[in-house]
């Protein structure tokens, strides 16, 4: 079964969210969700011409490559990383092998898997779109008061749009216009809302929780099921290291983690 045909029990939770529902389950669950986006295994020479024309040039550059060649091409994109926290994240993701191109309808993504692991389990694979153009990225960061945050800027430069799933949630913001911000207090029922109001909603987890980045650089989880915001990291570098630790696991990225 292709990985994007599986969801997790966290996704099932999202469909029936109510206040106070159980925030975690014991193991990822299988799903019979229909395939949402076409996936073309490398060398991907079977991609229709009209789809090829819709791909971002960086994504289209993977057509005709073997998995080893495609992985080397991805590593080339990351070769200029110098920030220590991002170097650690690069090392984790460099263990994965690029296997396919996914037609998402908005420029496409590459799909990479952790070798010798069950790629149908969330956490053993990832999807990555083309880099955001520098001018566009700068403008988006400025609009959410993060234009001076170098750690966020560099993370988005190399990993913007990174996703663990393409059929539902489990992704960082990409070229959304505008980027989403934390503005709905649920009629005042969210504990900590005032402190985190207008923060960037950087990541949407499969269970409905969101990573928030405050203009001051602090990072928190909006724990939707519990109607509260919980600070996670004092700055974005600390968050990157936290995220990196989680990406070594075969489990959806959310504030609860595996049991």
C-alpha positions in Angstrom: 0.0 0.0 0.0 1.3 3.4 -0.9 2.0 5.7 2.1 -0.5 8.3 1.2 -3.2 5.7 1.3 -2.6 5.3 5.0 -3.6 7.7 7.7 -3.2 7.3 11.4 -5.6 6.9 14.2 -4.7 10.5 15.0 -6.4 11.5 11.7 -9.4 9.5 12.9 -9.4 11.6 16.0 -9.4 14.8 14.0 -12.6 13.7 12.2 -14.4 13.3 15.5 -12.7 16.0 17.7 -14.5 17.0 20.8 -13.2 18.8 23.8 -11.4 16.4 26.2 -11.1 13.5 23.7 -8.1 11.2 24.1 -5.0 12.8 22.6 -3.1 9.7 21.6 -3.5 6.1 20.4 -1.3 3.1 20.7 -0.2 2.6 17.1 -0.7 3.9 13.6 -3.8 2.6 11.9 -4.4 1.5 8.4 -7.0 3.4 6.2 -8.9 2.8 3.0 -8.8 6.5 2.0 -8.8 6.9 -1.8 -5.6 8.1 -3.4 -5.7 11.9 -3.7 -2.5 12.6 -5.7 -0.8 10.6 -8.4 2.7 9.3 -7.5 5.3 8.4 -10.1 8.1 6.2 -9.0 11.6 7.1 -10.2 12.8 7.3 -12.9 9.3 8.8 -13.4 9.6 8.9 -17.2 5.9 7.9 -17.3 4.7 11.2 -16.1 2.2 12.7 -18.7 3.5 15.7 -20.6 0.8 18.0 -19.2 1.8 17.0 -15.6 5.5 17.5 -16.4 4.7 21.0 -17.7 2.9 21.8 -14.3 5.9 20.8 -12.2 8.3 23.3 -10.7 11.6 23.2 -12.5 13.3 21.9 -9.4 10.9 19.0 -9.1 11.0 18.3 -12.8 14.7 18.0 -12.5 14.2 14.6 -10.8 12.6 13.0 -13.9 14.8 10.4 -15.4 17.0 10.0 -12.3 17.5 6.8 -10.3 16.8 6.9 -6.6 20.5 7.2 -5.8 20.9 10.1 -8.3 17.7 11.8 -7.0 18.9 11.5 -3.4 22.2 13.1 -4.3 20.3 16.0 -6.0 18.4 16.6 -2.8 21.6 16.6 -0.8 23.0 19.2 -3.1 20.0 21.5 -2.2 21.0 21.1 1.5 24.7 21.3 1.0 24.9 25.0 1.9 23.3 24.6 5.3 25.5 26.0 8.1 23.2 26.5 11.0 24.0 23.8 13.6 20.4 22.9 14.3 19.7 22.5 10.6 22.8 20.5 10.1 21.5 18.0 12.7 18.1 17.9 10.8 19.9 17.5 7.5 21.8 14.5 8.9 18.5 12.8 9.9 16.8 13.4 6.6 19.9 12.4 4.6 19.3 8.9 5.7 16.2 8.8 3.5 16.2 7.9 -0.2 14.2 9.8 -2.8 11.9 7.4 -4.5 9.2 9.2 -6.4 7.6 12.5 -7.6 4.1 13.3 -6.5 1.7 15.5 -8.6 0.0 17.7 -6.0 -1.3 20.2 -8.6 0.9 23.0 -7.2 4.3 22.3 -8.6 4.7 18.8 -7.2 6.8 17.3 -4.5 9.5 14.6 -4.1 8.8 11.6 -1.9 11.6 10.0 0.2 11.6 7.0 2.4 13.7 5.6 5.2 15.4 2.5 3.8 14.6 -0.9 5.2 11.5 0.5 7.0 7.7 0.3 6.5 7.1 3.3 4.3 3.4 3.0 5.0 3.9 4.2 8.6 3.9 7.9 9.2 7.4 9.1 10.1 9.2 6.7 7.8 8.8 8.9 4.8 8.5 12.6 3.9 7.4 14.9 1.0 9.2 18.0 0.0 8.3 20.7 -2.5 10.6 23.0 -4.4 12.3 25.9 -2.5 10.2 29.1 -2.0 11.7 32.0 -4.0 13.8 34.2 -1.7 11.8 37.4 -2.4 8.5 35.6 -1.7 9.8 34.0 1.5 11.1 37.3 2.8 7.7 39.0 2.1 5.8 36.2 3.9 8.0 36.3 6.9 7.7 40.0 7.2 3.9 39.8 7.1 4.0 37.6 10.2 6.6 39.7 12.0 9.3 37.1 11.6 11.4 38.9 9.0 14.4 39.2 11.3 14.3 35.6 12.6 17.2 34.0 10.8 16.4 30.5 12.1 12.9 30.5 10.8 14.1 32.0 7.5 16.7 29.3 7.0 14.4 26.5 8.0 11.8 27.6 5.5 14.5 28.1 2.8 15.5 24.4 3.0 12.4 22.7 4.5 9.4 24.9 3.7 6.4 22.8 2.8 7.9 19.6 4.3 5.1 17.1 4.9 4.6 13.7 6.5 1.3 13.2 4.6 -0.2 14.8 1.5 -3.8 13.6 1.8 -4.8 15.4 5.0 -2.6 17.4 7.4 0.9 16.8 8.7 2.7 19.6 7.0 4.6 22.9 7.4 3.3 26.0 5.6 4.5 26.5 2.1 3.1 29.0 -0.4 -0.2 29.5 1.3 -1.3 33.1 0.7 -1.5 34.5 3.3 0.3 32.2 5.8 -2.2 31.3 8.6 -2.0 33.1 11.9 -3.6 32.3 15.3 -6.6 34.6 15.4 -9.6 32.5 16.6 -10.0 32.3 20.3 -13.0 29.9 20.1 -15.1 32.5 22.0 -12.4 32.9 24.7 -12.2 29.2 25.5 -8.5 28.7 24.5 -6.1 29.0 27.5 -3.1 31.1 26.6 -4.7 32.6 23.5 -4.0 36.3 24.3 -0.3 35.6 24.7 0.0 33.8 21.4 -2.5 35.7 19.3 -1.4 36.4 15.8 1.5 33.9 15.9 2.3 32.1 12.7 0.6 28.7 12.5 3.7 27.0 11.1 2.7 23.3 11.2 -0.6 21.5 11.2 -0.5 18.0 12.8 -2.6 15.1 11.8 -4.5 15.2 15.1 -5.4 18.9 14.5 -2.8 20.5 16.8 -0.7 23.4 15.4 2.8 24.6 16.0 2.8 28.4 16.7 5.7 30.7 16.2 5.4 33.9 18.2 7.0 37.1 16.7 9.5 37.0 19.6 10.7 33.6 18.3 9.2 31.4 21.0 7.4 28.2 19.8 4.3 26.5 21.2 1.8 23.9 20.5 -1.9 24.8 20.2 -3.3 21.6 21.7 -6.7 21.7 20.1 -8.2 18.8 22.0 -7.3 20.5 25.3 -8.3 24.0 24.4 -4.9 25.4 25.4 -1.5 26.7 24.2 1.6 25.1 25.7 5.0 26.7 25.1 7.5 24.2 23.6 10.7 26.0 22.8 12.3 29.3 23.9 13.6 29.9 20.4 13.4 28.4 16.9 16.7 26.6 17.0 15.5 24.7 20.1 12.4 23.8 18.2 14.4 22.5 15.2 16.3 20.2 17.5 13.1 19.0 19.1 11.6 18.4 15.7 14.7 16.6 14.6 14.6 14.2 17.6 11.0 13.4 16.7 11.8 12.7 13.0 13.9 9.8 14.1 10.7 8.1 15.1 8.1 6.3 13.0 5.2 8.3 14.5 3.2 11.4 13.5 4.7 14.7 14.7 2.3 16.1 17.3 2.6 17.3 20.9 1.9 13.9 22.5 4.3 11.6 20.6 4.3 7.8 20.9 2.9 6.1 24.0 
